[in-house]
Amino acid sequence: MSEHAKILIVDDDPVLVKATTAVLESASYRVVAAYDGEEGLAKVASEMPDLIILDVIMPNKDGFVVCEELKGDPKYVDIPVIMLTSFAEKRGETSIPVSAGLTLEAEDYIDKPVKPDELLFRVARLLKKKGIG
């Protein structure tokens, strides 16, 4: 049933988006991409994905802000969010406080780089919890 699951990737790294799209499409997921937080929120509204893979460090709105907005909106609160980030290794390069991620209601948190099998496992697990796949 995974061929019906739509996944939104929100990340400002086009290479990562392309690679992650290839991994997800290999498992028959439909993939939509956005390249910053603002575009990501717009795509959530227009596409209503089944799951969101969300980078933390992005221009316009960072992933923490996007996740907080999604989880605060009754229309989107039930969409599982996987935070995918190199935040731990880039902590010194960003003004985002570490504490910003501690109060998030994201369903999962994965450090980059993530192995394809691990990403697919976590995506499938969250979709199954939602009753998809």
Helices and strands as residue ranges (DSSP letters): G 2-4, E 6-10, H 14-26, E 30-34, H 37-47, E 51-54, H 63-71, E 81-85, G 91-93, G 98-101, E 108-111, H 116-129
